[in-house]
C-alpha cells in the first residue's frame, strides 16, 4: 500500500449505511464490502441470515409503516443513515399475455415503490445533514429489456427517472443519487441454469463471463464514496458490455 493509499484508508470516516435485502446475493456482497471498509451497516430484510457485522431489522418494502419502523430502529441503534443502497427486489416473470395485474403491481410495489419509500425516508436526515449517498440497484434488463419481464424491466427502468429527479431536487444539499445496473451475476439462480443456457447467455456478453457479486459491490462502494461526490444521476452498468448503448 502506498503512502497515499494509507492516508486515504486512515481518513475513511465510518458512516451509517443501509443496504436493503442484505441477506443474499448482490445485497449481501454490498453489505460485506461496507462492513470491511469500517462502516456501520444495517439492513431491512424479509428473512434469512445476515453477514457478520450487519444490524438487521425485519421489514416489508410494500408497507410504508414497516419501512419507517425499520429506519427508526436503525437510527436508534446506529444513528442517521448517510448511505442508502436500495437493493431489495423480486421477480414474477411471465409472458406478457399471461401476466396478471398482480404479477405486474407486486413487482413494482417492491422494486420501485419500495425504493421510493426508502429514499423518501432517508432523504429527511440527509437534507438536514447536507450529506447523502443514494444508490439504486437496477438491472441491465431495465434498459435492454427482457422477454417475460415486462414488470421487472419497467420497475428497474423507472429507477433511472427516480435518481435523476432526486438529483435535480436535492442535489444542492450534498446528496447524490445514482443507479447501478448489473448484468448476469454468478448466484445460485444462474448456477442452476443448464450449462447450454449459461453458455448462450455468456456468448452475448463481450466479457464472456458472468460477474461476481463482489464486482457489483465494488461499483456501489465507489459511487457511494466521497471521491464520487460530483457524480449524480448516472447509470453505471456492471454487465461486461452486454447493454452497451442502452
C-alpha positions in Angstrom: 0.0 0.0 0.0 1.4 3.4 -1.0 1.6 6.4 1.4 -1.3 8.0 -0.4 -3.4 4.8 -0.1 -2.6 4.5 3.6 -3.6 8.2 4.2 -6.8 7.6 2.3 -7.6 4.5 4.2 -6.9 6.1 7.6 -9.0 9.1 6.6 -12.1 7.0 5.9 -15.0 8.2 8.1 -17.2 5.5 9.4 -20.7 6.1 8.0 -24.1 4.6 8.7 -25.1 2.5 5.6 -28.4 0.9 4.9 -28.5 -1.9 2.3 -32.0 -3.3 1.9 -32.2 -7.0 1.2 -28.6 -7.8 2.5 -29.4 -11.4 3.3 -28.4 -12.8 -0.1 -26.8 -12.3 -3.5 -25.7 -8.8 -4.5 -27.1 -7.2 -1.4 -25.1 -9.4 0.8 -21.9 -8.7 -1.1 -22.5 -5.0 -0.9 -23.2 -5.1 2.9 -20.0 -7.2 3.4 -17.9 -4.6 1.5 -19.1 -1.7 3.6 -18.5 -3.7 6.8 -15.0 -4.4 5.6 -14.5 -0.7 4.9 -15.3 0.1 8.6 -18.8 1.5 8.1 -21.8 0.8 10.4 -24.1 -1.3 8.2 -27.7 -2.1 8.6 -30.4 -3.8 6.5 -34.1 -4.2 6.3 -34.9 -7.7 5.1 -37.6 -10.3 5.0 -35.9 -13.5 6.2 -32.6 -15.4 6.3 -29.2 -15.0 7.9 -27.1 -11.9 7.6 -23.3 -11.2 7.2 -21.3 -10.6 10.3 -21.4 -7.1 11.5 -24.8 -6.2 9.9 -27.6 -4.9 12.1 -30.8 -6.4 10.8 -34.4 -5.3 11.0 -37.3 -7.4 9.6 -39.4 -5.3 7.4 -41.7 -5.2 4.3 -40.8 -2.9 1.4 -44.5 -2.8 0.4 -45.6 -1.3 3.8 -44.7 2.3 4.5 -45.2 1.9 8.2 -42.9 -1.2 8.2 -40.2 0.7 6.3 -40.5 3.7 8.6 -40.2 1.4 11.7 -37.1 -0.2 10.2 -35.5 3.2 9.7 -36.3 4.3 13.3 -34.9 1.1 14.7 -31.7 1.5 12.7 -31.4 5.2 13.7 -31.8 4.3 17.4 -29.1 1.7 17.1 -26.6 3.3 14.8 -27.5 6.9 14.1 -28.7 8.8 11.0 -28.4 6.9 7.7 -25.9 8.6 5.4 -25.7 6.0 2.6 -28.8 4.2 1.3 -28.5 1.3 -1.1 -31.9 0.3 -2.3 -31.3 -3.3 -3.4 -34.4 -5.3 -2.3 -36.3 -6.7 -5.3 -38.4 -9.5 -6.6 -39.3 -11.1 -9.9 -42.5 -12.5 -11.2 -41.5 -13.5 -14.7 -44.3 -14.3 -17.1 -45.1 -13.7 -20.8 -47.0 -10.5 -21.5 -50.3 -12.1 -22.5 -50.3 -14.3 -19.4 -49.1 -11.7 -16.9 -51.7 -10.8 -14.3 -52.3 -7.4 -12.8 -51.0 -8.8 -9.5 -47.8 -10.1 -11.3 -47.2 -6.6 -12.5 -48.2 -4.5 -9.5 -46.5 -6.7 -6.9 -43.1 -6.4 -8.6 -43.5 -2.6 -9.0 -44.6 -2.3 -5.3 -41.4 -3.9 -4.1 -38.8 -2.8 -6.7 -40.0 0.7 -7.4 -42.4 1.9 -4.7 -40.3 0.1 -2.1 -37.2 2.1 -3.2 -39.3 5.3 -3.2 -40.4 4.6 0.4 -36.7 4.2 1.4 -35.4 7.2 -0.5 -38.2 9.5 0.9 -37.5 8.4 4.5 -33.7 8.6 4.2 -33.7 12.0 2.5 -35.1 13.8 5.5 -31.9 13.4 7.6 -29.7 13.6 4.5 -31.1 17.1 3.8 -30.7 18.2 7.4 -27.1 16.9 7.4 -26.4 18.2 3.9 -24.8 14.9 3.0 -26.1 11.7 1.5 -25.4 8.9 -1.0 -28.4 7.2 -2.6 -27.7 4.2 -4.7 -30.5 2.4 -6.6 -29.8 -1.1 -7.8 -31.4 -1.5 -11.2 -30.6 -4.1 -13.9 -29.3 -4.3 -17.4 -32.9 -5.5 -18.2 -34.2 -2.1 -17.2 -32.7 -0.5 -20.3 -32.0 -3.6 -22.5 -35.3 -5.3 -22.0 -36.1 -8.9 -21.3 -38.7 -11.3 -22.7 -41.1 -12.3 -20.0 -40.0 -9.4 -17.8 -42.3 -6.5 -18.7 -43.0 -6.0 -15.0 -39.4 -6.3 -13.8 -37.8 -4.2 -16.6 -40.4 -1.5 -16.1 -39.6 -1.3 -12.3 -35.9 -1.2 -12.9 -36.1 1.4 -15.8 -38.1 3.7 -13.6 -35.3 3.9 -11.0 -33.3 5.9 -13.5 -36.0 8.6 -13.6 -36.2 8.5 -9.8 -32.5 9.0 -9.3 -32.4 11.9 -11.8 -35.4 13.6 -10.3 -33.9 13.2 -6.8 -30.6 14.7 -8.1 -32.4 17.8 -9.5 -34.5 18.2 -6.4 -31.9 17.8 -3.6 -28.5 17.6 -5.3 -27.6 21.0 -4.0 -27.6 19.6 -0.4 -24.5 17.5 -0.8 -26.6 14.5 -1.8 -26.0 12.3 -4.8 -28.4 9.7 -6.4 -27.1 7.2 -8.8 -28.1 3.9 -10.4 -26.1 0.7 -10.7 -27.2 -1.6 -13.4 -25.8 -5.2 -13.0 -26.0 -7.7 -15.8 -25.8 -11.5 -15.3 -24.2 -12.3 -11.9 -22.9 -15.6 -10.5 -25.5 -16.5 -8.0 -27.4 -19.7 -7.0 -30.0 -18.8 -9.6 -27.6 -18.6 -12.5 -25.7 -21.7 -11.3 -28.9 -23.7 -11.5 -29.3 -22.9 -15.2 -28.5 -25.7 -17.7 -24.9 -25.4 -18.9 -26.1 -24.9 -22.5 -28.3 -21.9 -21.4 -25.4 -20.4 -19.4 -23.2 -20.6 -22.5 -25.9 -19.0 -24.6 -26.1 -16.1 -22.2 -22.3 -15.8 -21.9 -21.9 -15.7 -25.7 -23.9 -12.5 -25.8 -21.7 -10.8 -23.2 -18.5 -9.2 -24.6 -16.6 -10.1 -21.4 -17.6 -13.7 -22.0 -18.5 -14.5 -18.4 -20.9 -13.6 -15.6 -19.9 -11.1 -12.9 -19.1 -11.9 -9.3 -21.3 -10.2 -6.7 -18.2 -8.6 -5.4 -17.7 -6.7 -8.7 -21.1 -5.1 -8.3 -20.3 -4.3 -4.7 -17.1 -2.5 -5.7 -19.0 -0.2 -8.1 -21.5 0.6 -5.3 -18.7 1.3 -2.8 -17.1 3.8 -5.3 -20.3 5.6 -6.2 -21.2 6.0 -2.5 -17.7 7.3 -1.7 -16.7 10.9 -1.1 -14.5 10.5 -4.2 -17.7 10.3 -6.3 -19.3 13.4 -4.8 -19.6 15.1 -8.2 -21.3 12.1 -9.9 -25.1 12.1 -9.7 -28.0 11.0 -11.8 -25.6 8.5 -13.5 -26.4 5.0 -14.7 -23.4 2.7 -14.2 -23.6 -0.6 -15.9 -21.7 -3.6 -14.4 -22.6 -6.0 -17.2 -19.5 -7.0 -19.1 -20.6 -4.8 -22.0 -23.9 -6.6 -22.6 -26.1 -3.5 -22.6 -23.8 -1.0 -24.4 -25.7 1.9 -25.8 -28.8 1.3 -23.9 
